[in-house]
Amino acid sequence: LSKDYLRELQEGTDIDGFLTQSRLVRLEQSNQSLANQSQGDHYWTLHLESTAQDKPALEPIKGREVIMTAPPEQVKAILKDSGLEQSPLMASIVGAEMACRFTWVLVTQGAALETSQHFFKNDAMLDNLLVLSHKPGIQSANGYEQIQVNMTLDWSQLHAAVDKQQVQQDFENDVLTRIKTLIPDLQNHNVISFQVHKWLYAQPKSPATVPLKSDNGLTCIGDWTCGYGLDDALRSAETLIQNYA
């Protein structure tokens, strides 16, 4: 799926379940592919089927090779359901490690904040803090501030197996205290909402300097997000494509 296409999804689209619900994706081998197999050329058509009216349709994608943005195990299941379990594509799927990132979103009410962005130096838990209501294009009601706090990737990976509700329960007070220490003006703010989000994206197992190839087959980087963090998911796909030479 192209970055432009993903950007055009309507607001409110269920990103989490977009490719995972109701067997939305099926992969078919075209007649042209069968005719050219002896020449080593493979053509595949990717279909995105919708079972709900609010899910946008996707025109078939045709090409010699298809990069599918879905977890490797999901792609294998798609091939199996399509009767392609014995296909050489099964052996050409490139795996990916699922990376975890915890992000907190804090909504407060009080005087306007001067801090727009802050990076935590040598902090094992907190990576950076952004006052989203200061970013261009974001409208915020007068007196309300929206703050995003990203945990470090190392900390997030260490707690990747922990349910986000448990993370919220165990670390909410600690994170909130540290944020207020960083921004003293928050001491006088009322906390309206404070919630942690856990999302996953894929990163190539091979270093970025190593080309990732597939012999006339299907390459799967597995970068579809399982929650929030679409930008990082797309970035992992771009890393693969840039090295796909």
PLY file of the C-alpha trace (Angstrom):
ply
format ascii 1.0
element vertex 245
property float x
property float y
property float z
element edge 244
property int vertex1
property int vertex2
end_header
0.00 0.00 0.00
1.45 3.30 -1.02
2.15 6.03 1.50
-0.10 8.41 -0.47
-2.93 5.90 -0.33
-2.61 5.48 3.41
-2.53 9.23 3.86
-5.85 9.51 2.01
-7.74 7.18 4.34
-10.76 8.92 5.78
-10.54 10.21 9.32
-11.84 7.63 11.74
-10.78 4.61 9.67
-9.99 1.68 11.95
-6.26 1.40 11.22
-5.84 -1.37 13.78
-8.24 -3.70 12.00
-7.90 -2.41 8.46
-6.01 -5.43 7.13
-6.76 -7.97 9.81
-10.55 -8.26 9.97
-12.71 -10.59 7.90
-9.85 -11.89 5.73
-9.69 -8.62 3.84
-6.63 -9.48 1.78
-6.24 -12.18 -0.84
-3.35 -12.77 -3.20
-3.91 -14.29 -6.65
-1.54 -15.48 -9.32
-2.55 -14.02 -12.67
-2.77 -15.90 -15.97
0.11 -13.78 -17.22
2.23 -15.16 -14.42
1.43 -18.76 -15.35
2.40 -18.02 -18.95
5.74 -16.53 -17.95
6.82 -18.93 -15.22
9.26 -20.65 -17.56
11.01 -17.32 -18.03
11.33 -16.78 -14.32
8.85 -13.90 -14.25
6.04 -13.91 -11.70
3.09 -11.56 -11.69
0.83 -11.28 -8.71
-2.34 -9.34 -8.08
-3.14 -8.08 -4.60
-6.81 -7.58 -3.78
-8.21 -5.78 -0.77
-11.78 -6.86 -0.17
-14.12 -4.98 2.11
-16.93 -6.45 4.15
-17.94 -3.12 5.64
-19.19 0.01 3.90
-16.81 2.28 5.76
-13.68 0.46 4.55
-12.30 1.95 1.31
-11.69 -0.30 -1.68
-8.27 -0.81 -3.24
-7.62 -1.35 -6.92
-5.56 -4.48 -7.72
-1.80 -3.96 -7.70
0.06 -5.78 -10.46
3.79 -6.24 -10.78
6.67 -8.64 -10.92
7.09 -8.49 -7.20
4.74 -7.38 -4.46
5.81 -5.88 -1.15
3.07 -6.61 1.35
2.88 -4.49 4.46
1.63 -7.15 6.83
3.21 -9.34 9.51
4.99 -12.39 8.01
2.73 -14.88 9.78
-0.32 -13.06 8.44
1.04 -13.24 4.88
1.69 -16.96 5.26
-1.90 -17.40 6.40
-3.11 -15.43 3.37
-1.10 -17.65 1.02
-2.41 -20.77 2.75
-6.02 -19.60 2.54
-5.47 -18.83 -1.15
-4.30 -22.36 -1.83
-0.69 -21.25 -2.30
0.82 -23.04 0.69
3.21 -24.97 -1.58
4.10 -21.87 -3.57
7.78 -20.84 -3.76
6.56 -17.55 -2.35
6.42 -19.17 1.08
10.19 -19.51 1.09
10.76 -15.98 -0.18
9.00 -14.12 2.61
11.41 -11.84 4.44
10.73 -11.70 8.15
10.68 -8.69 10.40
11.06 -8.06 14.09
8.09 -6.38 15.70
9.18 -3.30 17.61
7.11 -1.86 20.44
6.61 1.76 21.44
4.60 3.06 24.38
3.24 6.58 24.03
1.34 8.62 26.61
-1.19 11.30 25.72
-1.99 13.87 28.39
-4.77 16.46 28.19
-4.67 19.25 30.77
-6.52 22.46 31.50
-4.73 25.59 32.65
-2.53 28.47 31.56
-0.78 28.21 28.19
2.54 26.37 28.25
5.73 27.79 26.78
7.49 24.45 26.31
6.86 22.94 22.86
9.34 20.08 22.79
11.81 18.48 25.16
14.21 15.55 24.90
15.10 13.62 28.03
18.87 13.21 28.25
20.23 9.85 29.37
16.80 8.78 30.60
16.17 5.04 30.45
12.39 5.46 30.42
11.32 8.73 28.78
12.48 9.70 25.30
10.81 12.99 24.39
7.85 15.22 25.14
5.80 17.19 22.61
3.10 19.76 23.29
0.84 18.80 20.39
-1.38 21.84 20.80
1.62 23.97 19.71
2.05 22.15 16.39
0.83 23.90 13.21
-2.53 22.72 11.99
-3.70 21.40 15.36
-6.61 23.25 16.87
-6.92 23.26 20.62
-9.62 24.74 22.81
-8.50 27.75 24.81
-7.07 26.68 28.14
-6.43 23.07 27.11
-3.08 21.52 26.27
-2.46 18.16 24.62
0.91 16.57 25.41
2.51 13.46 23.97
5.26 11.62 25.81
7.20 8.86 24.04
8.91 6.16 26.04
12.33 5.02 24.83
12.42 2.10 22.42
14.64 0.11 24.79
12.18 0.57 27.66
9.25 -0.18 25.38
10.85 -3.35 24.04
11.65 -4.46 27.59
7.95 -4.15 28.44
6.64 -5.34 25.07
4.94 -8.37 26.61
3.14 -6.26 29.22
-0.48 -5.32 28.57
-0.96 -1.58 28.15
-3.56 -1.52 30.94
-0.94 -2.94 33.28
1.60 -0.36 32.10
-0.94 2.37 32.78
-1.56 1.06 36.27
2.11 0.55 37.15
3.70 3.66 35.65
1.03 6.37 35.36
1.92 8.14 38.59
5.66 7.93 37.95
5.43 9.30 34.40
3.02 12.06 35.41
5.27 13.12 38.30
8.31 13.31 36.03
6.40 15.33 33.44
5.30 17.84 36.05
8.88 18.09 37.29
10.02 18.83 33.76
7.29 21.43 33.16
6.61 23.16 36.50
3.67 25.08 35.01
1.78 21.79 34.83
1.62 21.76 38.62
-1.26 24.24 38.34
-3.04 22.37 35.55
-6.00 20.06 35.98
-5.40 16.66 34.36
-8.41 15.89 32.17
-7.11 12.69 30.60
-3.91 10.65 30.77
-3.72 7.49 28.71
-1.00 5.17 27.43
-1.04 3.72 23.93
0.88 0.63 22.88
1.57 0.10 19.21
3.75 -2.20 17.20
5.57 -1.79 13.93
8.13 -3.89 12.13
11.79 -3.29 11.59
13.94 -5.31 9.18
16.01 -8.03 10.79
18.84 -7.17 8.40
20.78 -3.92 8.87
19.70 -1.06 6.64
22.97 -1.35 4.71
22.14 -4.90 3.62
19.81 -5.18 0.61
16.73 -7.30 1.22
15.93 -9.38 -1.84
13.45 -11.97 -2.96
13.93 -14.17 -6.03
10.99 -13.21 -8.21
8.72 -13.67 -5.24
6.90 -11.95 -2.47
8.72 -9.82 0.06
7.06 -9.16 3.39
8.47 -6.54 5.72
5.56 -6.82 8.14
5.27 -3.16 8.99
1.52 -2.83 9.41
0.79 -1.05 12.65
-1.10 -2.80 15.41
-2.25 0.45 16.95
-0.80 3.95 16.73
2.42 4.97 15.03
1.66 4.94 11.30
4.64 7.16 10.46
7.16 4.75 11.93
5.44 1.83 10.23
5.73 3.56 6.87
9.32 4.43 7.62
10.18 0.76 8.08
8.60 -0.04 4.71
10.58 2.75 3.07
13.78 1.30 4.53
13.04 -1.98 2.81
12.12 -0.40 -0.51
15.20 1.83 -0.58
17.40 -1.24 -0.17
15.40 -3.42 -2.52
17.93 -3.33 -5.35
0 1
1 2
2 3
3 4
4 5
5 6
6 7
7 8
8 9
9 10
10 11
11 12
12 13
13 14
14 15
15 16
16 17
17 18
18 19
19 20
20 21
21 22
22 23
23 24
24 25
25 26
26 27
27 28
28 29
29 30
30 31
31 32
32 33
33 34
34 35
35 36
36 37
37 38
38 39
39 40
40 41
41 42
42 43
43 44
44 45
45 46
46 47
47 48
48 49
49 50
50 51
51 52
52 53
53 54
54 55
55 56
56 57
57 58
58 59
59 60
60 61
61 62
62 63
63 64
64 65
65 66
66 67
67 68
68 69
69 70
70 71
71 72
72 73
73 74
74 75
75 76
76 77
77 78
78 79
79 80
80 81
81 82
82 83
83 84
84 85
85 86
86 87
87 88
88 89
89 90
90 91
91 92
92 93
93 94
94 95
95 96
96 97
97 98
98 99
99 100
100 101
101 102
102 103
103 104
104 105
105 106
106 107
107 108
108 109
109 110
110 111
111 112
112 113
113 114
114 115
115 116
116 117
117 118
118 119
119 120
120 121
121 122
122 123
123 124
124 125
125 126
126 127
127 128
128 129
129 130
130 131
131 132
132 133
133 134
134 135
135 136
136 137
137 138
138 139
139 140
140 141
141 142
142 143
143 144
144 145
145 146
146 147
147 148
148 149
149 150
150 151
151 152
152 153
153 154
154 155
155 156
156 157
157 158
158 159
159 160
160 161
161 162
162 163
163 164
164 165
165 166
166 167
167 168
168 169
169 170
170 171
171 172
172 173
173 174
174 175
175 176
176 177
177 178
178 179
179 180
180 181
181 182
182 183
183 184
184 185
185 186
186 187
187 188
188 189
189 190
190 191
191 192
192 193
193 194
194 195
195 196
196 197
197 198
198 199
199 200
200 201
201 202
202 203
203 204
204 205
205 206
206 207
207 208
208 209
209 210
210 211
211 212
212 213
213 214
214 215
215 216
216 217
217 218
218 219
219 220
220 221
221 222
222 223
223 224
224 225
225 226
226 227
227 228
228 229
229 230
230 231
231 232
232 233
233 234
234 235
235 236
236 237
237 238
238 239
239 240
240 241
241 242
242 243
243 244
